[in-house]
Amino acid sequence: MIFQDIEFHNVAELTTTPENHGWRLQRVPESLRPALNEGAQMRVLQPDNCEIRYTADGPSRITLSSEGQTRVTVFCGLFDNRQRFLIGPQPQTIEIIPTETLAQLDSTYCNNMAFSPQVVRLIFGGPQRDPIIFHGIDGENVRPPLAEDLPELRYLAYGTSITHGFDAEGPHLSYVSQAARHLGADLINLGVGGSAHCEPEFADYMAGRDDWQIATLALSVNMRDFPIDEFYSRVSYMVNKVAGSDPNRVVACITLYPFFLDFGIVQKDKPFKAPPEEYRQALRDAVAACPHHNVHLIEGPNLLTDIGGLTTDLLHPGDNGMIEMGRNLAERLKPLVRQST
């Protein structure tokens, strides 16, 4: 989406309200939100892996506010600009200053990079991820990136808080961000922490988008209190709908990642209708029954092989776990991408 001569990536809609006096970044259109469960309606307003992108001929100044607190991490292409900001409820103007060292780097070193280092990327999300409001930008010759400055491959990810990026120290450290980096892909993150219930409307929305070539569907520990037959029905619809939308697009379905129940630990506040292996088998069955040749199965435990990468809740990966998962996922996706092209 191009607005005020800058690109809003992973943003389906900019909405205005009387309270914010600006434009709120939303990862899905407002028309879809009422069809989602209450948790997902809130989570899609969290701007994880939403980005503001542009190029400019010098320093630039962007004014933002948050409906709470929101972390902003700045990159220049793939290079970490070492700038971090925490945006609060009051409009705050931040200045992005190009580094002289990076400006002197010969372009031949960047020829194989998915992003041009000329592209300023403000990436939202991380430990603080409340809805973010854009108020305006100022700078010399601010303009949207060119197509050749961005990755050709676009990767859409749906899933739970693990996909969303919970417990990663920055949006670039979630496993889907790490996988996208290894793939040289542009990430569309549609993770909905605690609320990935596979609504058919969400499946229809992802299938109807024409801006991705590869998708992963992590399905879904958030449905632990769904009976197996309803779990199967929902994931089967999502798998068939998304894979059937275009036979040339790769769709990889991921079973439950290893977590506390796999280790014999029961948490009374997180009851499950069935053992985790039954949910994994239901997804295997849904993939096996799918008639579309472009759908594939990836076992979650094969992505997170070192349980020391989990945080102490034995559910969410920390940074080390996310990094391992992203690398392993990319290695499994690379041959599928090659086969589809």
N, C-alpha and C positions, 0 to 999 in steps of 0.2 A: 504494500500500500504506500503510495506517494502522497504526502501532505506537507504543505509549506516547504516544498523543495527538499525534503528529506524522506528516507524510506523507513517505514515502520514494519519491521519483520516479525513474523509470528503474531501478528495483530490482525484479527479479522474485522474489527470495527473500533472506531473511536467514538465514544459516547460523551455527551455533555449533560451535566446536571446543574441545577441552580446553586448547589453548594460548592462545586469545585472550580467554577470560572475557568475551566480549561477542558482538555480532552482526555478522558480515561481510556487507557489501553485495555482491550479485551481480547482474549485468545479465541473466543468463538463469538458469533453474532448474537446480539441481544434476542433475536427471534428464536434461537435455539435454547436459551437458558431456562425458560419455564418448563421445558420438557424433561429436564434433568432432575435428579434427586437434589434435595436441599443442600447437601454438602458440595456437590459438584457445581451447583449454581454459584456458590461462593468461590470455589477453587478456581474456576475459569476466569475470575477477575484478578487472581494473583498473576503477576506478569513474568513468571519464570521463563527465561529464554526469549522473552520479548526483547527486541533490540530497536534502538534508533540508530540509523546508519546514514552517513553522508561523507562527502569529501569537501575540503575547504582550503583556501589559500592563506592559511595562517591560523591563529587562535580562534576559537569559537566559544560562545556562551549560550548555555541552554538553561531554561528555567523550568523546574519541575516541582511538584509537591506530591505528597502521599496521603492516603486515607489512614495512615498509621505510621509505619516506618518501612522503607524499602532500600535495599542495597543496590548500588550501581557499581558495576565493574567495567573499566574502560579497556578496550583493546584497539590496536591499530592493525587491521587484518588479523593475522594469527599471533601478533606480538602483544604481550601483556604490557599495557602502558603504565602499569604500577600506580594507577589512580583508583581510589576507592572512595565512594561517597555514601553517606547515609542520609536519605531524604526524609523529612518529616512533614507535618501537616501544613506548615507555612511555605509558600513559594520560595524556592532557593535557586539562585543562579550559580551554576558551576562553570568553570572555565577549563576547556580542554586545550592544552598547549602542545603542539607537535614537538617531538624531540629532535635535536640537531643530529644526534648520532644515527637515528633511523633514516633521516633524510639523506644522509651521505651513503647509505647502503646501495651498492650497484644493483640495478634491477635484475641482472642475470641470476642473482642468488634467489630471486623470488619467482622465477618463471614457472616453477612447478607447484607453487602454493595455491590453495583453493581460493584464498582471499588476497586481494592486493593490500599491501601495507598502507596504501593511501586511504583506505576506508576506515573512518572512525566508527567504532562500534560501542555504543553504550548498552551493556547487557544487564538486564534486571533480574533479581531473584537471589536466592541464597538464604542465610538465616533470617533475614528480614525481607518479607515478600508481600506486603500489603499493596492494594491497588495503587497504581502510579498515575499521576496526572501530568500531562504535557501542557505547558503554557506558551512556549515560544523559543525561537533560536535566533541568534545574531552572529554574524561573522562575514568575512570577505569571501564572496563567491561560493557560498554554501550551495551544494547541489547533491542530487541523489547519486549513488554509485552507478557506474555503467555495468551492463550485464557481464562483460568480460572481467570485471573486478570481483565477481562473486562466484561461488561454486555452481557448476552445472547440475550436479546431482542434488536432489532435495529429498530429505528423509523425515517422514512423519512418525511420531512415537505416541502411542496411547498406553496408559497404564495407571498404576497406583502412585502413592507418595514416593516410591523408589524411582519411578520414571519422572515424576514431578520434580524431584531433586532434593527431597527432605534429607537433612543431616549432612549434605555436602556443603563445604565452606564457601562455595561460590557456584554460580550457574554453569560455569565452564567445567566444573568437576563432576557433575552428575554423569551417570554411566551413558546416558543417551548423548550428552555433549561430547564425552570422550569417544564414543563410537563414531559420531559424526566427524570428529577431527581425523580419526584414523581412516575414515572412508573418503575424506575430502568432500564431505557433503554439507549442505545447509540444513539445519535442524528446525523442524516444526514440532514443538513440544506441546502435546495435548494431554499430559499427565494430570490426573485429578486426585490429589492425595486423599486417602480415606474414603473415596466415593466413586471408584471405577466400577460401576454397576452395569456396564455394557447396555445402556439403553438403546433400543433400535433407532431412535432419532439421532443419537450420537454416531451410530454406525452409518446411517444414511448421509449424515453431514460429511464424514470423512470420505465416504465413497464418492460423493458428489464433487469433491475438490479435484481440480485438475492440475495442481501445482506440486505434486510429489511423484517420485518414481519408486520409492521403497518405503515400506511401513513395517513397524513392529507393534504387535498387540500383546502386551503383558497381561494375561487374564487368569484370575485376578484374586488376590488374597483379600481384597475388600468385600468379596462376595462369600465370606466364610459362613454367614448365617443364612445363605440361600440353600434350599434343598438341592441335591445334586441334579434332579431333573430340570429344575428351573435354571440352575447354573448352565447346564448343557444347552438348554433352549436359547438362552441369551447369547452365549459365546458362539454357538453354531450360527445364529443369525448374523452376528457381527463378522465372523470369519467369512461366511459366504457372500455377504453384501460387499464388504471391502475388497475381497479378492475378485469377486465377479464384476467389479466396476470397470476393470481394464485388464485384460489378460497379459499385457506387457509390463505390468507393474508387479514388483516383488512384495509379497506379504508374508512375514515371518511371525508365527505365534509362539509366545514364550510361556512355559509352564511356571508354576509357583517357584520362586527362589527359595533356597533353604532358610528356615527360620525355626523359632524355638520349639514348635511341635515336632519337628523332625528330630530334635535332640531329646525328646521325651519330657519336655517341660510344658506343663499346663498352666495357662493364665486364666483365672476364673472370669476376669472382665473381658476376655476375648474368646468367647465360646465358638466352636466350629460345629456345623451340622454333620460333618463327616471328616475322616482323616485327610490330611493334605494330599496323600497319594491318590485318593479318589477324585479330587478336583483335577489333579494332573492328568489322570486317565481320561476324565471326561473331555478335557481339551484335546488330548491325543485322538480320542474317538471322533470329535467334531472335525478335526483336521483330516483324518483318514476318510471321513464321509463326504468331505467337500469335493465337488466335481471339478474344481478349477486347478489346473496344473501349476499355477503360479503361487500357491500357498504352501508354506513349509513349517515344520515344527522345530523349535529349539528348546532343549531342556534347561530350565532355569538353574538347576544345580550344576550344570556344566559351565555356566558363566561365572558363578561365584563358587570357586573350588576351595578357597581358603576362608573358613568361617571366622578366622581372626580379623577379616575385613569388615565384620559386622560391628555395629555399636553395641553397647552393653544391654540394649533391649532385645538383642538377638533377633531383630526383625529388619531394621534399617541398616544398610551399609554405610560406613563412614567413607572418608575420602579414599583410603587404600582399597576398600572393597569396590567402590565405584570405578576406580581406575582399572582394576583387574577385569571387572565386568565389561567395561567399555571396550577394552582391548580384545577380550575373548569374543564379544558380540561382533565386532568389526571383522574378525577373522572368519566368522561363520557367514557373514553377509557378503563379503567380497566375491566369493565364487558365484553366489546367486545373482549378484549384480552383473558379473561378466556374462553369465548365461543368458540374461535377459536383453543384453545389448547386441 
